[in-house]
Amino acid sequence: MIPVRCISCGKVISAYFDEYNKRVEEGENPKEVLDDLGLNKYCCRRMLIAHVEAW
């Protein structure tokens, strides 16, 4: 489960998680998806890129 907010800056990032995963799985470049979603800070980008679903 992805954190609701970025640990560093506090921006809400959980709202972008599903769309980010869907678009990357469809073959889009992760950098372009993050730019399109408006996630410009490296801390927020890190939260989505590095997240691993633990079961």
mmCIF file of the N, C-alpha and C atoms, coordinates in Angstrom:
data_MODEL
# 
_entry.id   MODEL 
# 
loop_
_atom_site.group_PDB 
_atom_site.id 
_atom_site.type_symbol 
_atom_site.label_atom_id 
_atom_site.label_alt_id 
_atom_site.label_comp_id 
_atom_site.label_asym_id 
_atom_site.label_entity_id 
_atom_site.label_seq_id 
_atom_site.pdbx_PDB_ins_code 
_atom_site.Cartn_x 
_atom_site.Cartn_y 
_atom_site.Cartn_z 
_atom_site.occupancy 
_atom_site.B_iso_or_equiv 
_atom_site.pdbx_formal_charge 
_atom_site.auth_seq_id 
_atom_site.auth_comp_id 
_atom_site.auth_asym_id 
_atom_site.auth_atom_id 
_atom_site.pdbx_PDB_model_num 
ATOM 1   N N  . MET A 1 1  ? 0.847  -1.172  0.000   1.00 0.00 ? 1  MET A N  1 
ATOM 2   C CA . MET A 1 1  ? 0.000  0.000   0.000   1.00 0.00 ? 1  MET A CA 1 
ATOM 3   C C  . MET A 1 1  ? 0.891  1.233   0.000   1.00 0.00 ? 1  MET A C  1 
ATOM 4   N N  . ILE A 1 2  ? 0.683  2.086   -0.971  1.00 0.00 ? 2  ILE A N  1 
ATOM 5   C CA . ILE A 1 2  ? 1.514  3.288   -1.089  1.00 0.00 ? 2  ILE A CA 1 
ATOM 6   C C  . ILE A 1 2  ? 1.097  4.305   -0.027  1.00 0.00 ? 2  ILE A C  1 
ATOM 7   N N  . PRO A 1 3  ? 2.058  5.028   0.523   1.00 0.00 ? 3  PRO A N  1 
ATOM 8   C CA . PRO A 1 3  ? 1.708  6.086   1.487   1.00 0.00 ? 3  PRO A CA 1 
ATOM 9   C C  . PRO A 1 3  ? 0.820  7.144   0.831   1.00 0.00 ? 3  PRO A C  1 
ATOM 10  N N  . VAL A 1 4  ? -0.039 7.746   1.607   1.00 0.00 ? 4  VAL A N  1 
ATOM 11  C CA . VAL A 1 4  ? -0.951 8.759   1.080   1.00 0.00 ? 4  VAL A CA 1 
ATOM 12  C C  . VAL A 1 4  ? -0.180 10.009  0.676   1.00 0.00 ? 4  VAL A C  1 
ATOM 13  N N  . ARG A 1 5  ? 0.780  10.397  1.497   1.00 0.00 ? 5  ARG A N  1 
ATOM 14  C CA . ARG A 1 5  ? 1.557  11.611  1.239   1.00 0.00 ? 5  ARG A CA 1 
ATOM 15  C C  . ARG A 1 5  ? 3.035  11.288  1.071   1.00 0.00 ? 5  ARG A C  1 
ATOM 16  N N  . CYS A 1 6  ? 3.705  12.168  0.349   1.00 0.00 ? 6  CYS A N  1 
ATOM 17  C CA . CYS A 1 6  ? 5.157  12.066  0.198   1.00 0.00 ? 6  CYS A CA 1 
ATOM 18  C C  . CYS A 1 6  ? 5.791  12.264  1.567   1.00 0.00 ? 6  CYS A C  1 
ATOM 19  N N  . ILE A 1 7  ? 6.724  11.427  1.902   1.00 0.00 ? 7  ILE A N  1 
ATOM 20  C CA . ILE A 1 7  ? 7.362  11.489  3.212   1.00 0.00 ? 7  ILE A CA 1 
ATOM 21  C C  . ILE A 1 7  ? 8.172  12.777  3.379   1.00 0.00 ? 7  ILE A C  1 
ATOM 22  N N  . SER A 1 8  ? 8.761  13.268  2.296   1.00 0.00 ? 8  SER A N  1 
ATOM 23  C CA . SER A 1 8  ? 9.619  14.450  2.386   1.00 0.00 ? 8  SER A CA 1 
ATOM 24  C C  . SER A 1 8  ? 8.857  15.770  2.383   1.00 0.00 ? 8  SER A C  1 
ATOM 25  N N  . CYS A 1 9  ? 7.950  15.944  1.415   1.00 0.00 ? 9  CYS A N  1 
ATOM 26  C CA . CYS A 1 9  ? 7.320  17.257  1.266   1.00 0.00 ? 9  CYS A CA 1 
ATOM 27  C C  . CYS A 1 9  ? 5.857  17.298  1.676   1.00 0.00 ? 9  CYS A C  1 
ATOM 28  N N  . GLY A 1 10 ? 5.206  16.150  1.808   1.00 0.00 ? 10 GLY A N  1 
ATOM 29  C CA . GLY A 1 10 ? 3.831  16.115  2.267   1.00 0.00 ? 10 GLY A CA 1 
ATOM 30  C C  . GLY A 1 10 ? 2.773  16.204  1.182   1.00 0.00 ? 10 GLY A C  1 
ATOM 31  N N  . LYS A 1 11 ? 3.171  16.245  -0.087  1.00 0.00 ? 11 LYS A N  1 
ATOM 32  C CA . LYS A 1 11 ? 2.196  16.302  -1.187  1.00 0.00 ? 11 LYS A CA 1 
ATOM 33  C C  . LYS A 1 11 ? 1.443  14.976  -1.280  1.00 0.00 ? 11 LYS A C  1 
ATOM 34  N N  . VAL A 1 12 ? 0.162  15.034  -1.568  1.00 0.00 ? 12 VAL A N  1 
ATOM 35  C CA . VAL A 1 12 ? -0.643 13.828  -1.735  1.00 0.00 ? 12 VAL A CA 1 
ATOM 36  C C  . VAL A 1 12 ? -0.211 13.135  -3.022  1.00 0.00 ? 12 VAL A C  1 
ATOM 37  N N  . ILE A 1 13 ? 0.243  11.880  -2.917  1.00 0.00 ? 13 ILE A N  1 
ATOM 38  C CA . ILE A 1 13 ? 0.709  11.157  -4.096  1.00 0.00 ? 13 ILE A CA 1 
ATOM 39  C C  . ILE A 1 13 ? -0.086 9.890   -4.364  1.00 0.00 ? 13 ILE A C  1 
ATOM 40  N N  . SER A 1 14 ? -0.859 9.433   -3.406  1.00 0.00 ? 14 SER A N  1 
ATOM 41  C CA . SER A 1 14 ? -1.594 8.181   -3.593  1.00 0.00 ? 14 SER A CA 1 
ATOM 42  C C  . SER A 1 14 ? -2.632 8.295   -4.710  1.00 0.00 ? 14 SER A C  1 
ATOM 43  N N  . ALA A 1 15 ? -3.093 9.492   -4.997  1.00 0.00 ? 15 ALA A N  1 
ATOM 44  C CA . ALA A 1 15 ? -4.084 9.687   -6.049  1.00 0.00 ? 15 ALA A CA 1 
ATOM 45  C C  . ALA A 1 15 ? -3.513 9.411   -7.437  1.00 0.00 ? 15 ALA A C  1 
ATOM 46  N N  . TYR A 1 16 ? -2.202 9.463   -7.579  1.00 0.00 ? 16 TYR A N  1 
ATOM 47  C CA . TYR A 1 16 ? -1.547 9.262   -8.867  1.00 0.00 ? 16 TYR A CA 1 
ATOM 48  C C  . TYR A 1 16 ? -1.077 7.833   -9.089  1.00 0.00 ? 16 TYR A C  1 
ATOM 49  N N  . PHE A 1 17 ? -1.084 7.026   -8.055  1.00 0.00 ? 17 PHE A N  1 
ATOM 50  C CA . PHE A 1 17 ? -0.454 5.715   -8.104  1.00 0.00 ? 17 PHE A CA 1 
ATOM 51  C C  . PHE A 1 17 ? -1.080 4.781   -9.141  1.00 0.00 ? 17 PHE A C  1 
ATOM 52  N N  . ASP A 1 18 ? -2.394 4.670   -9.167  1.00 0.00 ? 18 ASP A N  1 
ATOM 53  C CA . ASP A 1 18 ? -3.051 3.751   -10.101 1.00 0.00 ? 18 ASP A CA 1 
ATOM 54  C C  . ASP A 1 18 ? -2.826 4.168   -11.552 1.00 0.00 ? 18 ASP A C  1 
ATOM 55  N N  . GLU A 1 19 ? -2.977 5.455   -11.829 1.00 0.00 ? 19 GLU A N  1 
ATOM 56  C CA . GLU A 1 19 ? -2.775 5.923   -13.204 1.00 0.00 ? 19 GLU A CA 1 
ATOM 57  C C  . GLU A 1 19 ? -1.324 5.742   -13.629 1.00 0.00 ? 19 GLU A C  1 
ATOM 58  N N  . TYR A 1 20 ? -0.383 6.027   -12.728 1.00 0.00 ? 20 TYR A N  1 
ATOM 59  C CA . TYR A 1 20 ? 1.031  5.845   -13.042 1.00 0.00 ? 20 TYR A CA 1 
ATOM 60  C C  . TYR A 1 20 ? 1.312  4.387   -13.408 1.00 0.00 ? 20 TYR A C  1 
ATOM 61  N N  . ASN A 1 21 ? 0.863  3.452   -12.588 1.00 0.00 ? 21 ASN A N  1 
ATOM 62  C CA . ASN A 1 21 ? 1.102  2.032   -12.859 1.00 0.00 ? 21 ASN A CA 1 
ATOM 63  C C  . ASN A 1 21 ? 0.462  1.589   -14.164 1.00 0.00 ? 21 ASN A C  1 
ATOM 64  N N  . LYS A 1 22 ? -0.766 2.023   -14.413 1.00 0.00 ? 22 LYS A N  1 
ATOM 65  C CA . LYS A 1 22 ? -1.468 1.627   -15.630 1.00 0.00 ? 22 LYS A CA 1 
ATOM 66  C C  . LYS A 1 22 ? -0.731 2.108   -16.877 1.00 0.00 ? 22 LYS A C  1 
ATOM 67  N N  . ARG A 1 23 ? -0.312 3.355   -16.866 1.00 0.00 ? 23 ARG A N  1 
ATOM 68  C CA . ARG A 1 23 ? 0.351  3.923   -18.036 1.00 0.00 ? 23 ARG A CA 1 
ATOM 69  C C  . ARG A 1 23 ? 1.729  3.332   -18.261 1.00 0.00 ? 23 ARG A C  1 
ATOM 70  N N  . VAL A 1 24 ? 2.456  3.026   -17.190 1.00 0.00 ? 24 VAL A N  1 
ATOM 71  C CA . VAL A 1 24 ? 3.783  2.415   -17.343 1.00 0.00 ? 24 VAL A CA 1 
ATOM 72  C C  . VAL A 1 24 ? 3.641  0.987   -17.858 1.00 0.00 ? 24 VAL A C  1 
ATOM 73  N N  . GLU A 1 25 ? 2.649  0.250   -17.374 1.00 0.00 ? 25 GLU A N  1 
ATOM 74  C CA . GLU A 1 25 ? 2.418  -1.111  -17.862 1.00 0.00 ? 25 GLU A CA 1 
ATOM 75  C C  . GLU A 1 25 ? 2.019  -1.122  -19.335 1.00 0.00 ? 25 GLU A C  1 
ATOM 76  N N  . GLU A 1 26 ? 1.380  -0.049  -19.811 1.00 0.00 ? 26 GLU A N  1 
ATOM 77  C CA . GLU A 1 26 ? 1.013  0.052   -21.220 1.00 0.00 ? 26 GLU A CA 1 
ATOM 78  C C  . GLU A 1 26 ? 2.200  0.404   -22.100 1.00 0.00 ? 26 GLU A C  1 
ATOM 79  N N  . GLY A 1 27 ? 3.343  0.697   -21.490 1.00 0.00 ? 27 GLY A N  1 
ATOM 80  C CA . GLY A 1 27 ? 4.560  0.931   -22.257 1.00 0.00 ? 27 GLY A CA 1 
ATOM 81  C C  . GLY A 1 27 ? 5.030  2.365   -22.337 1.00 0.00 ? 27 GLY A C  1 
ATOM 82  N N  . GLU A 1 28 ? 4.368  3.273   -21.628 1.00 0.00 ? 28 GLU A N  1 
ATOM 83  C CA . GLU A 1 28 ? 4.821  4.665   -21.646 1.00 0.00 ? 28 GLU A CA 1 
ATOM 84  C C  . GLU A 1 28 ? 6.092  4.823   -20.824 1.00 0.00 ? 28 GLU A C  1 
ATOM 85  N N  . ASN A 1 29 ? 6.860  5.828   -21.160 1.00 0.00 ? 29 ASN A N  1 
ATOM 86  C CA . ASN A 1 29 ? 8.092  6.147   -20.452 1.00 0.00 ? 29 ASN A CA 1 
ATOM 87  C C  . ASN A 1 29 ? 7.731  6.698   -19.065 1.00 0.00 ? 29 ASN A C  1 
ATOM 88  N N  . PRO A 1 30 ? 8.264  6.102   -17.986 1.00 0.00 ? 30 PRO A N  1 
ATOM 89  C CA . PRO A 1 30 ? 7.933  6.582   -16.635 1.00 0.00 ? 30 PRO A CA 1 
ATOM 90  C C  . PRO A 1 30 ? 8.217  8.068   -16.422 1.00 0.00 ? 30 PRO A C  1 
ATOM 91  N N  . LYS A 1 31 ? 9.296  8.579   -17.006 1.00 0.00 ? 31 LYS A N  1 
ATOM 92  C CA . LYS A 1 31 ? 9.620  9.997   -16.858 1.00 0.00 ? 31 LYS A CA 1 
ATOM 93  C C  . LYS A 1 31 ? 8.518  10.867  -17.451 1.00 0.00 ? 31 LYS A C  1 
ATOM 94  N N  . GLU A 1 32 ? 8.038  10.503  -18.624 1.00 0.00 ? 32 GLU A N  1 
ATOM 95  C CA . GLU A 1 32 ? 6.994  11.289  -19.269 1.00 0.00 ? 32 GLU A CA 1 
ATOM 96  C C  . GLU A 1 32 ? 5.674  11.205  -18.513 1.00 0.00 ? 32 GLU A C  1 
ATOM 97  N N  . VAL A 1 33 ? 5.378  10.044  -17.935 1.00 0.00 ? 33 VAL A N  1 
ATOM 98  C CA . VAL A 1 33 ? 4.145  9.889   -17.153 1.00 0.00 ? 33 VAL A CA 1 
ATOM 99  C C  . VAL A 1 33 ? 4.205  10.781  -15.917 1.00 0.00 ? 33 VAL A C  1 
ATOM 100 N N  . LEU A 1 34 ? 5.322  10.780  -15.213 1.00 0.00 ? 34 LEU A N  1 
ATOM 101 C CA . LEU A 1 34 ? 5.463  11.613  -14.017 1.00 0.00 ? 34 LEU A CA 1 
ATOM 102 C C  . LEU A 1 34 ? 5.377  13.097  -14.371 1.00 0.00 ? 34 LEU A C  1 
ATOM 103 N N  . ASP A 1 35 ? 5.997  13.487  -15.492 1.00 0.00 ? 35 ASP A N  1 
ATOM 104 C CA . ASP A 1 35 ? 5.903  14.878  -15.932 1.00 0.00 ? 35 ASP A CA 1 
ATOM 105 C C  . ASP A 1 35 ? 4.454  15.252  -16.241 1.00 0.00 ? 35 ASP A C  1 
ATOM 106 N N  . ASP A 1 36 ? 3.743  14.359  -16.922 1.00 0.00 ? 36 ASP A N  1 
ATOM 107 C CA . ASP A 1 36 ? 2.359  14.608  -17.303 1.00 0.00 ? 36 ASP A CA 1 
ATOM 108 C C  . ASP A 1 36 ? 1.441  14.696  -16.079 1.00 0.00 ? 36 ASP A C  1 
ATOM 109 N N  . LEU A 1 37 ? 1.723  13.906  -15.054 1.00 0.00 ? 37 LEU A N  1 
ATOM 110 C CA . LEU A 1 37 ? 0.925  13.934  -13.834 1.00 0.00 ? 37 LEU A CA 1 
ATOM 111 C C  . LEU A 1 37 ? 1.223  15.148  -12.965 1.00 0.00 ? 37 LEU A C  1 
ATOM 112 N N  . GLY A 1 38 ? 2.278  15.877  -13.280 1.00 0.00 ? 38 GLY A N  1 
ATOM 113 C CA . GLY A 1 38 ? 2.621  17.084  -12.529 1.00 0.00 ? 38 GLY A CA 1 
ATOM 114 C C  . GLY A 1 38 ? 3.478  16.820  -11.308 1.00 0.00 ? 38 GLY A C  1 
ATOM 115 N N  . LEU A 1 39 ? 4.106  15.649  -11.265 1.00 0.00 ? 39 LEU A N  1 
ATOM 116 C CA . LEU A 1 39 ? 4.998  15.335  -10.144 1.00 0.00 ? 39 LEU A CA 1 
ATOM 117 C C  . LEU A 1 39 ? 6.408  15.747  -10.535 1.00 0.00 ? 39 LEU A C  1 
ATOM 118 N N  . ASN A 1 40 ? 6.787  16.956  -10.144 1.00 0.00 ? 40 ASN A N  1 
ATOM 119 C CA . ASN A 1 40 ? 8.063  17.525  -10.560 1.00 0.00 ? 40 ASN A CA 1 
ATOM 120 C C  . ASN A 1 40 ? 9.157  17.386  -9.514  1.00 0.00 ? 40 ASN A C  1 
ATOM 121 N N  . LYS A 1 41 ? 8.790  17.254  -8.260  1.00 0.00 ? 41 LYS A N  1 
ATOM 122 C CA . LYS A 1 41 ? 9.787  17.141  -7.201  1.00 0.00 ? 41 LYS A CA 1 
ATOM 123 C C  . LYS A 1 41 ? 10.367 15.737  -7.177  1.00 0.00 ? 41 LYS A C  1 
ATOM 124 N N  . TYR A 1 42 ? 11.665 15.644  -6.998  1.00 0.00 ? 42 TYR A N  1 
ATOM 125 C CA . TYR A 1 42 ? 12.322 14.336  -7.014  1.00 0.00 ? 42 TYR A CA 1 
ATOM 126 C C  . TYR A 1 42 ? 11.861 13.443  -5.870  1.00 0.00 ? 42 TYR A C  1 
ATOM 127 N N  . CYS A 1 43 ? 11.441 14.038  -4.748  1.00 0.00 ? 43 CYS A N  1 
ATOM 128 C CA . CYS A 1 43 ? 11.007 13.215  -3.621  1.00 0.00 ? 43 CYS A CA 1 
ATOM 129 C C  . CYS A 1 43 ? 9.689  12.506  -3.941  1.00 0.00 ? 43 CYS A C  1 
ATOM 130 N N  . CYS A 1 44 ? 8.773  13.202  -4.602  1.00 0.00 ? 44 CYS A N  1 
ATOM 131 C CA . CYS A 1 44 ? 7.494  12.591  -4.974  1.00 0.00 ? 44 CYS A CA 1 
ATOM 132 C C  . CYS A 1 44 ? 7.689  11.545  -6.065  1.00 0.00 ? 44 CYS A C  1 
ATOM 133 N N  . ARG A 1 45 ? 8.560  11.831  -7.006  1.00 0.00 ? 45 ARG A N  1 
ATOM 134 C CA . ARG A 1 45 ? 8.848  10.890  -8.085  1.00 0.00 ? 45 ARG A CA 1 
ATOM 135 C C  . ARG A 1 45 ? 9.442  9.603   -7.511  1.00 0.00 ? 45 ARG A C  1 
ATOM 136 N N  . ARG A 1 46 ? 10.322 9.768   -6.533  1.00 0.00 ? 46 ARG A N  1 
ATOM 137 C CA . ARG A 1 46 ? 10.949 8.618   -5.888  1.00 0.00 ? 46 ARG A CA 1 
ATOM 138 C C  . ARG A 1 46 ? 9.916  7.729   -5.219  1.00 0.00 ? 46 ARG A C  1 
ATOM 139 N N  . MET A 1 47 ? 8.918  8.358   -4.605  1.00 0.00 ? 47 MET A N  1 
ATOM 140 C CA . MET A 1 47 ? 7.898  7.588   -3.903  1.00 0.00 ? 47 MET A CA 1 
ATOM 141 C C  . MET A 1 47 ? 7.150  6.653   -4.853  1.00 0.00 ? 47 MET A C  1 
ATOM 142 N N  . LEU A 1 48 ? 6.841  7.105   -6.056  1.00 0.00 ? 48 LEU A N  1 
ATOM 143 C CA . LEU A 1 48 ? 6.119  6.266   -7.009  1.00 0.00 ? 48 LEU A CA 1 
ATOM 144 C C  . LEU A 1 48 ? 7.035  5.254   -7.690  1.00 0.00 ? 48 LEU A C  1 
ATOM 145 N N  . ILE A 1 49 ? 8.221  5.691   -8.064  1.00 0.00 ? 49 ILE A N  1 
ATOM 146 C CA . ILE A 1 49 ? 9.132  4.800   -8.796  1.00 0.00 ? 49 ILE A CA 1 
ATOM 147 C C  . ILE A 1 49 ? 9.625  3.663   -7.909  1.00 0.00 ? 49 ILE A C  1 
ATOM 148 N N  . ALA A 1 50 ? 9.953  3.947   -6.664  1.00 0.00 ? 50 ALA A N  1 
ATOM 149 C CA . ALA A 1 50 ? 10.574 2.956   -5.787  1.00 0.00 ? 50 ALA A CA 1 
ATOM 150 C C  . ALA A 1 50 ? 9.587  2.102   -5.016  1.00 0.00 ? 50 ALA A C  1 
ATOM 151 N N  . HIS A 1 51 ? 8.294  2.400   -5.109  1.00 0.00 ? 51 HIS A N  1 
ATOM 152 C CA . HIS A 1 51 ? 7.316  1.648   -4.314  1.00 0.00 ? 51 HIS A CA 1 
ATOM 153 C C  . HIS A 1 51 ? 7.163  0.210   -4.822  1.00 0.00 ? 51 HIS A C  1 
ATOM 154 N N  . VAL A 1 52 ? 7.146  -0.737  -3.896  1.00 0.00 ? 52 VAL A N  1 
ATOM 155 C CA . VAL A 1 52 ? 6.946  -2.154  -4.206  1.00 0.00 ? 52 VAL A CA 1 
ATOM 156 C C  . VAL A 1 52 ? 5.785  -2.656  -3.370  1.00 0.00 ? 52 VAL A C  1 
ATOM 157 N N  . GLU A 1 53 ? 4.809  -3.258  -4.035  1.00 0.00 ? 53 GLU A N  1 
ATOM 158 C CA . GLU A 1 53 ? 3.667  -3.829  -3.321  1.00 0.00 ? 53 GLU A CA 1 
ATOM 159 C C  . GLU A 1 53 ? 4.134  -5.060  -2.554  1.00 0.00 ? 53 GLU A C  1 
ATOM 160 N N  . ALA A 1 54 ? 3.934  -5.082  -1.248  1.00 0.00 ? 54 ALA A N  1 
ATOM 161 C CA . ALA A 1 54 ? 4.322  -6.216  -0.411  1.00 0.00 ? 54 ALA A CA 1 
ATOM 162 C C  . ALA A 1 54 ? 3.090  -7.064  -0.116  1.00 0.00 ? 54 ALA A C  1 
ATOM 163 N N  . TRP A 1 55 ? 3.209  -8.333  -0.324  1.00 0.00 ? 55 TRP A N  1 
ATOM 164 C CA . TRP A 1 55 ? 2.083  -9.238  -0.069  1.00 0.00 ? 55 TRP A CA 1 
ATOM 165 C C  . TRP A 1 55 ? 2.379  -10.095 1.095   1.00 0.00 ? 55 TRP A C  1 
# 
